[in-house]
């Protein structure tokens, strides 16, 4: 159903990915979600043009995150959270199996407690 709201599977996956990790770069999303880099970049450009995402350069990499200044973004994140919370834990573990930030040894990638974003 989230694909219908965002118009395509690529957009939906990117939104879930950004919701989960908070920020991301094109190649990381493409590799983790099994999509082409150009497909992801085109969608990220559309979201940035619409004001939903913002980006910053870190070295040679462009990092994307939700636009904190957009009034629409807060409501959009609330909508995405509804879909995110409805994904079964096993599926979340499969979708977001890559660690993107350091964490203590043995800590699960997906918390069994609901995300409080």
N, C-alpha and C positions, 0 to 999 in steps of 0.2 A: 504494500500500500504506500510506503514512503516513496517508492519509485514513481508512482502516479503523481504525487504531490510535487516532486522536484523535476518531473518530466522525463527522466531516464535513470538507468541503473548507475551510471558513472557518477552523476550528481548526488544520488542518494548515498552511495558508498563513501564519497568524499566527505559529505556532511557528517556521517556517522564516525568516520575516521578522525576528523577534526574535533568532533565532540569528545571522543574517547581520549585522544592524545593532547588536545589543547592547541597544538601547533604542529605543522608538518611541512615537508618539502616535496616537490613533485616526484622525484625518483623514489623516495621512501614510500609514498602512497602507491605509486604504480607497482612497485615490487611487492609490497605487502598485500595489495588487493587484487593482484593478477590482471592489471590493465596496462595499456601502452602508455608511455610517457607523454606522447602528444595528446592523447585522449584526456589525460589528467590535466595537462597544462592548459588545454583549451577551456576546460570546465572551470579551473581555478581563475583564469582570466575573466571569464563571464561573471563569476561571483565577485571578483574584485571590482570590475566595472560597475556592477550593481550596488556596490557599497557594503556587501555582506561580509566580505573578507578584506583584510589589509595584509600587506607583505612588507618584509624588510630584508635587506641583504645582510648575510653573515658570511663574509669571505666571498666565495664564488657560488654560494647557495642562496636561493630566495626562500625565506620561511613565511608561511601563510598562517594566519589565525583569524578568529572572528573579530569583526570590527567593534571595539568596545564603545565607540562613539555613536554607533547607529542605534536609533530607537527600535528599529525592526529586529535587530539581531537578538535582543533579549527574548523577545517572544518566539523567534525562530528557534533559539536554543531550547526553550521550554517545550516546543513541539517536537524537536529532535529527541529530547530526553524521554518523551512518552514512548517513542518507537524504540529507543535504546533500551529502556527498562523492560520492554516487552520481549526482547531477544533472549532466548534461553541461555543460561550460563555456558553450556557446552558450545553453543554456536559463537558466543562472544570470545571464548577462549581460542576457538579456531580462527575467527576473524582478526583478532588482535593479539596474536601469539608472540609478536616481536616486542621486545622491551625497547622503548625509545628513551628511557631515562634510567639512571642508576637506581638500583633498589637493593635492599638487603637480601642476602642469599636466602633462598627458600621462600621468599614472599611471592604469592601468586600474582600473575600479570593482571588477572581480573579479580576484583574483590567480590566476595559473596554478599556484601552489604550493599544496598542500593547507593548509586552514585548521587551525591548531594550537590551537583553543579547547579 
